Amino acid sequence: MKKNIHPDYHDITVVMTDGSEYITRSTMGKEGDTIRLDVDPKTHPAWTGVHRLLDSGGQLAKFNKRFANIGLKN
């Protein structure tokens, strides 16, 4: 293997959405860094089968406000 061309491969901590942690190896950051996940296999609809809307950055609220008056009138 050539020297000085590969990124540093070290241990980091991954924190799941439920607070559980595990240690893995990665080239991200530096030794001992922590990644906190917003979505993981315990919460993602693809694995849980439960769909929920996440309002990231107010996009869902903006959509609802914009189209609130569209619909059937009684």
C-alpha positions in Angstrom: 0.0 0.0 0.0 1.3 3.5 -0.9 2.2 5.7 2.1 0.6 9.1 2.8 -2.3 8.8 0.3 -4.9 7.1 2.4 -7.2 8.9 4.9 -6.8 8.2 8.6 -9.1 5.3 9.6 -10.1 5.5 13.3 -12.8 4.8 15.9 -15.9 7.0 16.1 -19.1 6.8 18.2 -22.5 6.6 16.5 -25.5 7.7 18.6 -28.9 6.3 17.4 -32.1 8.2 17.7 -33.1 6.2 20.9 -29.8 7.2 22.6 -28.0 3.9 22.2 -24.4 4.1 21.1 -21.9 1.9 19.3 -18.4 2.3 18.1 -17.4 1.8 14.5 -14.4 2.7 12.3 -14.5 5.5 9.8 -12.5 8.1 7.9 -14.9 10.9 9.0 -13.6 13.5 11.4 -11.0 12.5 13.9 -10.4 9.9 16.6 -13.2 9.9 19.2 -15.7 12.1 17.2 -19.4 11.4 17.6 -22.1 11.2 15.0 -25.7 11.8 16.2 -28.3 10.3 13.7 -31.6 12.1 12.9 -32.9 9.0 11.0 -31.8 5.4 11.5 -33.2 1.9 10.9 -35.2 2.2 14.1 -37.1 5.3 12.9 -37.0 5.3 9.1 -40.3 4.3 7.4 -38.5 1.9 5.0 -37.6 -0.3 7.9 -40.5 0.4 10.4 -43.4 0.4 7.9 -44.8 3.5 9.7 -44.9 6.7 7.8 -44.6 10.0 9.5 -44.0 13.5 8.1 -40.9 15.3 9.2 -41.2 19.1 8.9 -37.6 20.0 8.2 -37.0 23.7 7.8 -40.7 24.5 7.9 -41.4 23.1 4.5 -44.5 21.2 5.5 -45.9 24.2 7.3 -45.2 26.4 4.3 -47.0 23.9 2.0 -50.0 23.7 4.3 -50.2 27.5 4.6 -49.9 28.0 0.8 -52.6 25.4 -0.1 -54.9 25.7 2.9 -57.7 27.3 0.9 -57.7 24.8 -1.9 -60.4 22.1 -1.6 -64.1 21.4 -1.8 -66.4 24.2 -0.7 -69.7 23.3 1.1 
